[in-house]
Amino acid sequence: MNTNKFSYPIFKVEDNVETWEGVLAEAIPEINPLYFEKNPRFRGLGKIKSKVMLDYMSIYEEGDWWVLTVIKAMSVGGQSKYLFLPLKAEVTTNLEVPIKETLPPGLEDIAFGLETNSHFYGIRHWKILDASTDVGFHVKILNLFRPWNDQSQNHVNAYTEIHESGIGKFIFHSNRAFEGLWDPTLETSLELTNTGDTIVKYGKSYRLIFNKALSETGDIATRYSSQGILGSIIYSAVQENRELLVAILKE
């Protein structure tokens, strides 16, 4: 591991996503604590003393790589919080193109970097960012409410590879069959609330809401009809014998 002048760690790995996944458990504890303080998705969380990755689920599709992580963070005051940090990888260039969209400061800060070397591409440097800013990720995570195993070639998840650690599991639960209910090309937008919730909007019909810190699930099913909840993303932590609510999908 190296640390560059921008104070984020850089890891040398082989040029394939499976080795990238293998470095996550080492990389996440090494993320600069200021990253969480500056990221507006964790507004008001306070100073982070230490952090450990509980689990991940990697998503690979035709050159795009995203990974869902659940992090247990310990504050300076001794309190522990569970955080959801989705990540994406982008190749860095000598001349970075300015971001056209107006995003809150800190949202596109680099969590950590990767350096890869291959016979075909040579040496490349990657920046690992919060995937909340990525439209491709917005579309893919919504489509994961639909089946992703052994799908026909014209299915939206036909070329999606899911890699899981086996430690726990991300569960995409819904109370209706979503096949054919939405257009996968729906325009998406990102909204950050004052309370720290992250809302991904899909057209005028759907909202996927992520809380700043993850809570115990409770009885989510009893709230579906009364609150217009269509589904949820739950992380089942087998070793810790608990279920954490990652997001809810609402109309």
C-alpha positions in Angstrom: 0.0 0.0 0.0 1.2 3.5 -0.8 -0.3 6.9 0.2 -0.2 9.7 -2.3 -0.1 13.5 -1.8 -3.9 13.6 -1.6 -3.9 11.4 1.5 -5.8 8.4 0.2 -4.3 4.9 0.2 -3.3 3.2 -3.0 -3.1 -0.6 -3.4 -1.3 -2.5 -6.2 -3.5 -5.4 -7.4 -3.8 -7.6 -10.4 -6.1 -6.3 -13.2 -9.2 -8.2 -12.4 -12.2 -7.6 -10.2 -11.7 -10.6 -8.0 -8.4 -9.3 -6.7 -10.0 -5.9 -6.2 -12.6 -7.6 -4.0 -9.8 -9.3 -2.1 -8.2 -6.0 -1.1 -11.5 -4.4 0.3 -11.1 -5.7 3.8 -7.6 -4.1 4.0 -8.5 -0.9 2.0 -11.6 0.2 3.9 -10.0 0.4 7.4 -7.2 2.5 5.7 -9.6 5.1 4.2 -8.8 8.5 5.6 -11.3 9.3 8.4 -11.8 12.8 6.8 -13.4 11.0 3.9 -16.5 10.2 6.0 -16.5 13.7 7.6 -16.5 15.4 4.3 -18.9 13.1 2.5 -22.3 14.8 2.7 -24.0 11.3 2.8 -22.7 11.0 6.3 -23.4 14.5 7.4 -23.4 14.9 11.2 -22.0 11.4 11.8 -19.1 12.9 13.8 -15.4 11.9 13.9 -14.6 8.3 13.0 -11.9 6.6 15.1 -11.8 3.2 13.4 -13.8 1.2 10.8 -14.0 -2.3 9.6 -15.8 -3.8 6.6 -18.4 -6.3 7.7 -19.2 -7.6 4.2 -19.5 -6.8 0.5 -21.4 -7.8 -2.6 -19.6 -7.1 -5.9 -21.5 -6.4 -9.1 -19.7 -6.7 -12.5 -21.3 -6.0 -15.8 -19.6 -5.5 -19.1 -16.7 -3.5 -17.8 -18.5 -1.7 -15.0 -17.6 -2.7 -11.4 -19.6 -1.6 -8.3 -19.5 -3.0 -4.8 -21.9 -2.8 -1.9 -20.2 -2.6 1.4 -21.4 -2.5 5.0 -19.0 -0.9 7.4 -18.9 -0.9 11.1 -17.5 2.5 12.2 -16.5 3.5 15.7 -16.7 7.1 16.7 -14.2 9.0 18.8 -16.8 8.9 21.6 -17.0 5.1 21.5 -20.3 4.7 19.7 -20.6 2.2 16.8 -22.5 2.9 13.6 -23.3 0.7 10.6 -22.8 2.5 7.3 -23.6 1.6 3.7 -21.0 2.7 1.3 -21.4 1.6 -2.4 -18.3 2.0 -4.4 -17.4 2.3 -8.1 -14.1 2.3 -10.0 -12.9 4.9 -12.6 -9.6 5.2 -14.4 -7.8 8.3 -13.5 -6.3 10.5 -16.2 -3.6 13.2 -16.2 -6.3 15.7 -17.2 -9.5 15.1 -15.3 -12.7 16.4 -16.9 -14.5 18.8 -14.6 -17.8 17.5 -13.2 -20.7 19.1 -15.1 -23.3 18.4 -12.6 -23.4 20.4 -9.4 -22.8 18.0 -6.6 -22.3 18.8 -2.9 -18.6 19.2 -2.0 -17.0 15.9 -0.8 -19.4 13.6 -2.6 -16.8 12.7 -5.3 -13.8 12.5 -3.0 -11.6 9.5 -3.6 -11.9 6.7 -0.9 -8.9 4.8 -2.0 -6.9 4.1 -5.2 -5.8 1.0 -7.1 -2.8 0.5 -9.4 -3.1 -2.3 -11.9 -0.7 -3.6 -14.6 -1.6 -5.9 -17.5 0.0 -6.9 -20.8 -3.0 -5.4 -22.7 -3.5 -2.1 -20.9 -0.2 -1.6 -19.1 -0.1 0.4 -15.9 -3.4 2.0 -15.0 -4.5 4.0 -11.9 -8.0 3.8 -10.6 -10.0 6.0 -8.2 -12.6 4.3 -6.0 -15.5 6.6 -5.4 -18.9 6.6 -3.7 -21.2 5.0 -6.3 -24.1 7.1 -5.2 -23.1 9.6 -7.9 -23.2 7.1 -10.7 -26.3 6.8 -12.9 -25.3 3.4 -14.1 -25.3 2.2 -10.5 -28.7 3.8 -9.9 -30.2 1.8 -12.7 -28.4 -1.5 -11.8 -29.4 -1.5 -8.1 -33.0 -1.0 -9.1 -32.8 -3.8 -11.6 -31.4 -6.1 -8.8 -35.0 -6.2 -7.4 -35.5 -8.5 -10.5 -33.9 -11.9 -10.9 -30.3 -12.0 -11.9 -29.4 -15.7 -12.1 -29.6 -17.7 -15.4 -31.5 -15.0 -17.3 -32.2 -14.9 -21.1 -30.0 -12.7 -23.3 -32.5 -9.9 -23.5 -33.0 -9.6 -19.7 -31.6 -6.5 -18.1 -29.5 -8.7 -15.7 -28.4 -11.2 -18.4 -24.7 -10.1 -18.2 -24.6 -9.3 -14.6 -22.1 -11.1 -12.4 -22.7 -11.1 -8.6 -19.9 -12.0 -6.3 -20.7 -12.6 -2.6 -18.3 -13.3 0.3 -20.5 -16.0 1.9 -20.3 -14.2 5.3 -23.7 -12.6 5.0 -26.1 -11.6 2.3 -27.8 -8.6 0.7 -31.4 -9.4 0.2 -33.6 -7.5 -2.3 -37.1 -8.0 -1.1 -40.3 -6.8 -2.7 -44.0 -7.2 -2.2 -44.8 -7.3 -5.9 -43.3 -8.7 -9.1 -41.3 -6.0 -10.7 -40.9 -7.6 -14.1 -42.3 -5.2 -16.7 -43.3 -2.6 -14.1 -40.7 0.0 -15.0 -38.6 1.2 -17.9 -34.9 0.6 -17.2 -34.1 3.8 -19.0 -36.0 6.0 -16.5 -34.2 9.2 -15.8 -32.6 9.2 -12.4 -31.6 11.9 -10.0 -29.9 12.1 -6.6 -31.1 14.1 -3.6 -29.4 14.5 -0.3 -31.6 15.5 2.6 -30.7 17.7 5.6 -31.0 14.6 7.8 -28.4 12.7 5.8 -30.7 10.4 3.9 -29.7 9.7 0.3 -32.7 9.5 -2.2 -32.4 8.1 -5.7 -35.4 9.2 -7.8 -36.5 7.2 -10.8 -38.6 9.4 -13.0 -41.7 10.4 -11.1 -42.7 7.0 -9.9 -40.0 5.5 -7.6 -37.7 6.5 -4.8 -34.9 4.4 -3.3 -34.1 5.8 0.1 -30.8 5.1 2.0 -30.4 6.2 5.6 -27.2 7.8 6.8 -26.7 5.0 9.3 -28.2 1.6 9.1 -30.8 0.5 11.6 -32.2 -2.9 12.7 -34.9 -4.0 10.3 -37.8 -4.6 12.7 -41.0 -5.8 11.1 -40.7 -4.1 7.7 -43.5 -6.1 6.2 -46.1 -4.6 8.4 -45.2 -1.1 7.1 -45.4 -1.8 3.4 -49.1 -1.0 2.8 -49.4 1.9 5.2 -46.3 3.8 4.0 -46.3 2.9 0.3 -43.2 0.8 0.6 -42.7 -1.5 -2.4 -39.6 -3.2 -1.2 -36.4 -3.1 0.7 -32.7 -3.9 0.7 -31.6 -5.8 3.8 -28.2 -6.9 4.9 -28.4 -10.2 6.8 -25.3 -10.4 9.1 -25.1 -14.0 10.0 -22.1 -13.8 12.3 -23.6 -10.9 14.2 -27.0 -12.4 14.2 -28.7 -9.3 13.0 -30.4 -7.8 10.0 -29.7 -4.2 8.9 -32.0 -2.1 6.8 -30.0 -0.7 3.8 -32.8 1.0 1.8 -36.5 1.1 1.2 -38.2 1.5 -2.2 -41.3 3.7 -2.3 -43.7 5.0 -4.9 
